[in-house]
Amino acid sequence: MNQSHKVLNNWFLILAVLGLTIAPLIFVRHGKFGGADDQAKTAITEIQPQYKPWFTAPFAPASNEIASLLFASQAALGAGIVGYAIGVYKGRSQQPKREE
């Protein structure tokens, strides 16, 4: 496979991932995208109703869908950084050693 096909395949994969990330936000109307944070808050309130949180988030997304998108983007970015680091170290280990 030549270089232009690899670049084209990489762009196709990037577009596919973006499409799979954005499609549920467009096509799933009135979906409930709640997470474990909401369930934990409900459980804590049931167990101890007078509990007051000691920390509040500095940024609150406009909706749960945006929060889910930001969380998924954060996970993808972190996975990309970890994958890049693994690739760099793997490539370095496979290079022939230079004699000095």
Number of C-alpha atoms within 10 A of each C-alpha: 5 6 8 9 10 11 11 11 12 12 12 12 12 12 12 12 13 12 11 11 15 12 11 13 16 8 9 9 8 8 11 9 12 12 11 8 9 10 11 11 12 12 12 14 13 11 10 9 10 9 10 9 7 5 6 7 5 5 6 10 10 8 9 15 17 14 16 17 15 13 12 13 14 12 12 13 12 12 12 12 12 12 11 12 12 12 12 11 10 11 10 11 10 8 8 7 8 5 4 3
